[in-house]
Amino acid sequence: MMSILSTRSLDKTQMSMLKNAGISIETYDAISITHLNTEIPTAFSHYIFTSKNGVRAYLKNRKEYLPHPDELLCYCVGEKTKSLLEEKGLKVVKMTNNASELAHFIVNESEKGPFLVFTGNRNRPDLGNILRQNGISFREIKGYETHLNPHSFECEFSCILFYSPSGINSFLTANKPGNSMAICIGETTAKEARKHFIKVKIADKATTDAVLDKLIEIYPTLAIT
């Protein structure tokens, strides 16, 4: 029997979707997030969010004297991040599937900021490096911290679902990749996965549901890969 692991907890609807597809899965949270108290500078009206956690950090720390949401122009990574921003009444100028793609979009646009980038303690440097190399003015503000939650598993999984590079790092702290296939939420996560896993697949969209869709799609072939 094939064993599948999700490095993020799934809700009842998602678990039901997999059950209906005949897939049994084990889940755990490979990482945890702490949102920080931080002072948001007032001189920016162009915000960059690379995850929902950055949005939540902004919402936790925004003050009345900050620019009104109507005055903010937001750039973000991922559909879920975009949905959360719009749900909170913020205007999204551009959404991309990864940070590098977003950075290149900004470089090629006439609007040059300056930008305020909401980051965590383990953010990858891709976006900042590209903006810096192209003379784009920005400032980073750390709004949250990612903590690894390593857990050792006795079995080798046929397939492991990953949602961030940090999740991969957490899993590998206590386990070996073996011959497992990694299904990743996006290219940034896949880039990290390829350093350790021989077989790597990427979801068609950067959402948890899309990761599960990819699992369901390839599940019949897992036994022979």
Secondary structure, DSSP 8 states (H G I E B T S, - for coil): ---EEESS---HHHHHHHHHTT---EE--SEEEEE------SS--EEEESSHHHHHHHHHH--TTS--GGG-EEEEESHHHHHHHHHTT-EEEEEESSHHHHHHHHHHSS----EEEEEETT--SHHHHHHHHTT--EEEEEEEEEEE-----SS--SEEEESSHHHHHHHHHH---TT-EEEESSHHHHHHHTTT-SEEEE-SSSSHHHHHHHHHHHHHHHTT-
